[in-house]
Structures are given as C-alpha cells and as structure tokens.
C-alpha cells in the first residue's frame, strides 16, 4: 500500500511539472504578445501597464495551480505517515476523509481495508486466547482426578487381597472417571456451540411437556434429598427450539439449583408468554449467589470461593448459556445471598 501511494506522489509530481511547464509557456506567449501589443502604443507608462495586465493572469494561475498541487502532495505525504503508523501497530490510525474526488475514494477504500484487517486481527487474537485458556483450564481440571486415580490405583495394588478396600476404591475410581468424562463432553459441547458447529434441529415443542420431562429426570433425586419441584404455566404454550438442547440447558440450571438447596427447599419452574418473548424461569430458595460472583456464573470453570460444592467442574451454567445463545435467546440470573436464585431464559416470540 505504501508503494502504491508513493507511486501516486511521483505521478502527481510529474503531472504538476507538466502543468507548470504548460502555464509557463502560456505566460511566455502572453509576454511576447504583450510586447508586440505594447509596441503599437506610444509612451513608456502605457507599455508598462499593458505588460503588467498581460502577465498578471498567467502569474495568478501559476500561483493557484502551484498551491493546489502542493496541498495535494502534502496530503499524500501525511497519508503515507498514517499508513506507516497502521503498519507499525497503531490499529486506530485512519486517513482523514473529509473531501471529495479521487483521493477521497482512495482514502475511503484504505480505511475500509484497515477496519477489516483490524477485525481479522481481533478474531485471531480471541481465537488464540480462547485456545490458550481452554488448554490451561483442561489441564488444571484434569490434574486433580488424575492424581486421585493414581492414588486409588496404588492403594488397590497395595491391598489386592482386601476385597472391601478394592471395592471401595473401585467405586471411587469409577466416580472420577465419570467426572472426567462429563468434563470433556461438556467442554466439547460448549466449544462446538460457540464455534457455530452445531445445527439446531428446531421444531415447535410444547413447553409444558418439556418441563414435565425435566421434573421426571430429577424426581428420584428430589425425593431422596427431600426437596420439592413444582411447575406452572400455560399448558398450550409452544416454543420453537431444539428439544434435546433445551432440555439439557434447563436440566443444567435445575441441577445447579439442587446442588445449592437443602432439605425442604423448593425449585419452581414456570413459563409465560410476553408480547415479544417467551420465558422459562427456574427459581429456588436455596443459598443464592454472592454478589462478587453474580457476574461470573457463566464463565467456564468458574468456582466461587464461597461455594461448598466440591464436585462440580463449573461447566453446567456456561453450557446452558451457550445453548440459549445458539437459540438466539438470552439468559439472566438474579440472586441474593441466602435467598435463592432466579434464572430467566428468554426466546423471541416467533410462533
């Protein structure tokens, strides 16, 4: 780009030299004609006046043309400095594009190109940062279960004849393997969703039927933990969605609610239709979220220092958000410590 602009400067300089030569020729011809004309008149003063009047227009044109070309050359030189600044890393550098004409079109095109390059660089940086953070998070998350598996294996090897010990640590080993499998599967799901690699098989689904299926999924656990799960909403309300993914999103939020409630607490799921959106609301009266954590609940692997959950890996809520985003929806969390949480999933009213 710099070479192209430099070539333009050389071209403009040649054009300017040609123009000045032509104007000088015109002025010279005017002087000759003035001298000839002045010869027709008598008197030195009269001849001087005629000569001045002959030279003045040519000199004026010469000055105007010189100023015009000089201004253009300075403008192009400034443009080269701006382009060099962009090349050197100043991504905010842009050419001034306040005038009209060929230069304006060139500057507008260069500015557009700079904006595109800046956007591409930002995307590449985000991708690189994402991969770096993901690899770091995976390494950190797998470190603990792998260390536990190694320890369990050593204990089993040291006590091969003790069936009780072997059985106990085989159960723990399976639990860690299940935890690792869930971690990897959820991370792959989030990555595919965020990359736009998942095609949503959207159909019109009955919300009441979907939420009843959620309730049935957790029925055994809610009974075992002596908790209550209730549903409310219009049984005829429909939602355009991918059934499997929506069930997973809501299930992750319900599981999070069960993880942070105690015996006797309630998880309530309701759904309603507003003029512009349809909403699914999951609310509980559990421990709630600390104000320091409310803005981080959808970050991958985020673990609050106030959380008592030692088993979770911090991917359930981020996965729920990625699923809602893939449905062009929105998810909002409201909470007060000690008074529970409220998750609101909103989807455009397309049906």
C-alpha positions in Angstrom: 0.0 0.0 0.0 2.8 2.4 0.9 4.4 1.7 -2.5 1.2 2.5 -4.3 0.8 5.8 -2.5 4.5 6.6 -3.2 3.9 5.9 -6.9 0.9 8.2 -6.8 3.1 11.0 -5.4 5.6 10.6 -8.2 2.7 10.6 -10.7 1.3 13.8 -9.2 4.7 15.4 -9.2 5.1 14.6 -13.0 1.6 16.0 -13.6 2.5 19.1 -11.7 5.7 19.6 -13.6 3.8 19.2 -16.9 1.1 21.7 -15.8 3.7 24.3 -14.6 5.6 24.0 -17.9 2.4 24.5 -19.9 1.4 27.5 -17.8 4.9 28.9 -18.1 4.6 28.6 -21.9 1.3 30.4 -21.8 2.8 33.2 -19.7 5.8 33.5 -22.0 3.4 33.7 -25.0 1.4 36.3 -23.2 4.5 38.3 -22.5 5.5 38.2 -26.2 2.0 39.2 -27.3 2.1 41.9 -24.7 5.4 43.3 -26.0 4.0 43.2 -29.6 0.8 44.9 -28.5 2.8 47.4 -26.4 4.8 48.3 -29.5 1.6 49.6 -31.1 1.2 52.2 -28.4 3.4 55.1 -27.6 4.6 56.1 -24.2 6.6 54.1 -21.7 4.0 54.1 -19.0 1.3 52.8 -21.3 3.5 49.9 -22.4 4.3 49.1 -18.8 0.6 48.9 -17.9 -0.2 46.7 -20.8 2.7 44.4 -19.9 1.5 44.1 -16.2 -2.1 43.4 -17.3 -0.7 40.7 -19.7 1.4 39.0 -17.0 -1.0 39.2 -14.1 -3.5 36.5 -15.2 -0.7 34.0 -16.0 1.1 34.6 -12.8 -2.1 34.3 -10.8 -3.0 30.9 -12.5 0.6 29.7 -11.9 0.3 30.5 -8.1 -3.1 28.9 -7.8 -2.0 25.7 -9.6 1.2 25.5 -7.5 -0.7 25.9 -4.2 -3.3 23.3 -5.3 -0.7 20.7 -6.3 1.5 21.4 -3.2 -1.5 20.9 -1.0 -2.3 17.5 -2.6 1.4 16.4 -2.3 1.4 17.3 1.4 -1.9 15.4 1.9 -0.5 12.3 0.3 2.7 12.5 2.4 0.6 12.7 5.5 -1.4 9.7 4.3 1.9 7.7 4.0 2.7 8.6 7.6 -0.7 7.4 8.7 -0.4 4.2 6.7 3.0 3.5 8.2 1.6 4.1 11.7 -1.1 1.5 11.0 1.6 -1.0 9.7 3.7 -0.3 12.8 0.8 -1.4 15.1 -1.5 1.6 15.6 -4.7 -0.1 14.7 -6.7 3.1 15.3 -4.9 5.1 12.6 -7.2 6.2 9.8 -6.9 8.6 6.9 -8.8 11.8 7.0 -11.7 11.6 4.5 -13.4 14.9 4.6 -13.2 15.9 0.9 -14.5 14.6 -2.4 -12.7 13.3 -5.5 -10.2 10.6 -6.4 -8.3 10.9 -3.2 -11.4 10.7 -1.1 -12.3 7.4 -2.8 -8.8 6.1 -2.2 -8.8 7.1 1.5 -12.3 5.6 2.0 -11.1 2.3 0.5 -7.9 2.3 2.6 -9.9 3.0 5.8 -12.3 0.1 5.0 -9.4 -2.2 4.4 -7.8 -1.1 7.7 -11.1 -1.8 9.5 -11.4 -5.3 8.0 -7.7 -6.1 8.9 -8.3 -4.9 12.5 -11.4 -7.1 12.8 -9.5 -10.1 11.5 -6.6 -9.5 13.9 -9.0 -9.2 16.8 -10.7 -12.5 15.8 -7.4 -14.2 15.5 -6.3 -12.9 18.9 -9.6 -14.0 20.5 -9.2 -17.5 19.0 -5.7 -17.8 20.2 -6.6 -16.6 23.7 -9.6 -19.0 23.8 -7.4 -22.0 22.9 -4.8 -21.0 25.4 -7.3 -20.5 28.2 -9.2 -23.8 27.3 -6.0 -25.9 27.3 -4.9 -24.3 30.6 -8.3 -24.9 32.1 -8.5 -28.5 30.9 -5.0 -29.2 32.3 -5.9 -27.8 35.6 -9.3 -29.6 35.8 -7.8 -33.0 34.9 -4.9 -32.7 37.3 -7.0 -33.5 40.4 -8.9 -36.5 39.1 -5.8 -38.0 37.5 -3.9 -37.6 40.8 -6.8 -39.2 42.6 -6.9 -42.1 40.1 -3.2 -42.7 40.6 -3.6 -42.8 44.3 -6.6 -45.2 44.2 -4.6 -47.5 41.9 -1.7 -47.6 44.3 -4.0 -48.4 47.2 -5.6 -51.2 45.3 -2.2 -52.6 44.3 -1.1 -52.5 47.9 -4.2 -54.3 49.1 -5.2 -56.8 46.4 -6.5 -59.3 48.9 -8.6 -56.9 50.8 -11.9 -57.1 48.9 -13.6 -54.4 50.9 -10.8 -51.9 50.1 -10.6 -52.9 46.5 -14.4 -52.5 46.1 -14.4 -49.1 47.9 -11.7 -47.6 45.7 -13.0 -49.1 42.5 -16.2 -47.2 43.2 -14.2 -44.0 43.8 -12.2 -44.7 40.6 -15.4 -45.0 38.6 -16.7 -41.8 40.1 -13.5 -39.9 39.0 -13.7 -41.4 35.5 -17.3 -40.3 35.2 -16.4 -36.9 36.3 -13.6 -36.6 33.7 -15.9 -37.9 31.0 -18.6 -35.3 31.9 -15.9 -32.6 31.9 -14.6 -33.5 28.5 -18.1 -34.0 27.0 -19.4 -30.7 28.3 -16.3 -28.8 27.2 -16.6 -30.2 23.7 -20.3 -29.3 23.6 -19.6 -25.7 24.6 -16.7 -25.4 22.1 -18.9 -26.7 19.2 -21.8 -24.4 20.2 -19.6 -21.3 20.5 -17.9 -22.2 17.1 -21.3 -22.4 15.4 -20.6 -26.0 14.5 -24.0 -27.3 15.9 -27.0 -27.2 13.7 -30.1 -26.8 15.8 -33.0 -29.1 14.8 -35.7 -26.6 15.7 -39.3 -27.7 15.9 -42.4 -26.4 17.6 -42.4 -28.0 21.1 -44.9 -27.9 23.9 -43.2 -26.2 26.8 -45.4 -27.9 29.4 -44.3 -31.4 28.1 -40.6 -30.3 28.1 -40.7 -29.1 31.7 -42.6 -32.2 32.9 -39.8 -34.3 31.4 -37.3 -32.2 33.3 -39.2 -32.9 36.5 -39.3 -36.6 35.9 -35.5 -36.6 35.2 -34.8 -35.3 38.7 -37.7 -36.9 40.6 -35.6 -39.6 42.2 -33.1 -37.1 43.4 -35.6 -34.6 44.7 -37.4 -37.3 46.7 -34.1 -38.7 48.1 -32.9 -35.2 49.1 -36.4 -34.2 50.5 -36.8 -31.3 48.2 -39.8 -30.1 46.2 -40.0 -29.3 42.5 -43.1 -27.5 41.1 -44.3 -26.4 37.7 -46.7 -23.8 36.5 -47.6 -22.2 33.1 -50.0 -22.3 30.2 -50.1 -26.0 29.1 -50.8 -24.9 25.5 -47.7 -22.7 25.1 -45.3 -23.7 22.4 -41.6 -22.9 21.7 -39.6 -23.2 18.5 -36.5 -25.0 19.7 -34.2 -28.0 19.5 -35.8 -30.3 22.2 -32.6 -32.1 23.2 -30.5 -29.0 23.6 -33.2 -27.0 25.5 -33.8 -30.0 27.9 -30.0 -30.0 28.5 -29.9 -26.3 29.2 -32.8 -26.3 31.7 -31.5 -29.6 33.3 -28.1 -27.9 34.0 -29.8 -25.0 35.7 -32.1 -27.3 37.7 -29.1 -29.4 38.7 -27.3 -26.3 39.9 -30.4 -25.4 41.9 -30.5 -28.9 43.5 -26.8 -28.6 44.3 -27.3 -25.4 46.3 -30.5 -26.1 48.2 -31.1 -28.1 51.3 -33.9 -30.5 52.5 -37.2 -28.8 52.5 -36.3 -26.2 49.9 -38.2 -25.7 46.6 -37.3 -25.4 42.9 -40.0 -23.8 40.9 -40.2 -23.8 37.1 -42.7 -21.6 35.3 -43.1 -20.4 31.7 -45.0 -17.5 30.3 -45.6 -15.6 27.0 -45.0 -11.9 26.7 -45.7 -9.7 23.7 -42.1 -10.1 22.3 -40.6 -13.1 24.1 -41.4 -16.4 25.7 -39.8 -17.1 29.0 -38.8 -20.1 31.1 -38.0 -19.2 34.7 -36.2 -21.5 37.1 -36.3 -20.2 40.7 -35.2 -21.7 44.0 -35.0 -20.6 47.6 -31.5 -22.0 48.3 -28.2 -20.5 49.3 -28.1 -17.9 46.5 -25.1 -16.4 44.8 -22.6 -14.0 46.4 -22.6 -10.5 44.9 -18.9 -11.0 44.0 -19.8 -14.0 41.8 -23.1 -12.9 40.1 -21.3 -11.6 37.0 -19.1 -14.7 36.7 -21.6 -17.6 36.9 -21.5 -18.2 33.1 -17.7 -18.3 32.9 -16.1 -21.7 32.2 -14.7 -23.5 35.2 -15.5 -20.6 37.5 -15.6 -21.7 41.1 -16.7 -19.3 43.8 -14.6 -19.1 46.9 -18.0 -19.1 48.8 -19.2 -22.3 47.2 -19.5 -25.5 49.2 -19.8 -27.7 46.1 -16.6 -29.7 45.8 -17.7 -32.0 43.0 -18.8 -29.6 40.2 -16.5 -28.5 37.5 -18.1 -25.2 36.6 -19.4 -26.1 33.1 -23.1 -26.6 33.6 -24.2 -22.9 33.6 -21.8 -21.9 30.8 -23.2 -24.8 28.7 -26.7 -23.6 29.4 -25.8 -20.1 28.2 -24.2 -21.4 25.1 -27.3 -23.4 24.2 -29.6 -20.4 24.8 -27.3 -18.2 22.7 -27.4 -20.8 19.9 -31.2 -20.4 20.0 -30.7 -16.6 19.7 -32.1 -16.2 23.2 -31.0 -14.5 26.4 -30.3 -15.8 29.9 -30.4 -13.6 33.0 -29.6 -14.5 36.6 -30.9 -12.7 39.7 -29.9 -13.7 43.2 -29.5 -12.6 46.8 -27.2 -14.4 49.1 -29.2 -16.7 51.4 -32.5 -16.1 49.5 -32.0 -18.2 46.4 -31.6 -17.7 42.6 -33.8 -16.9 39.6 -32.7 -17.8 36.1 -34.8 -16.4 33.3 -34.4 -17.8 29.7 -36.0 -15.5 27.1 -36.6 -16.5 23.5 -38.0 -14.4 20.6 -41.7 -15.0 20.1 -41.6 -16.5 16.6 -44.6 -18.8 16.9 
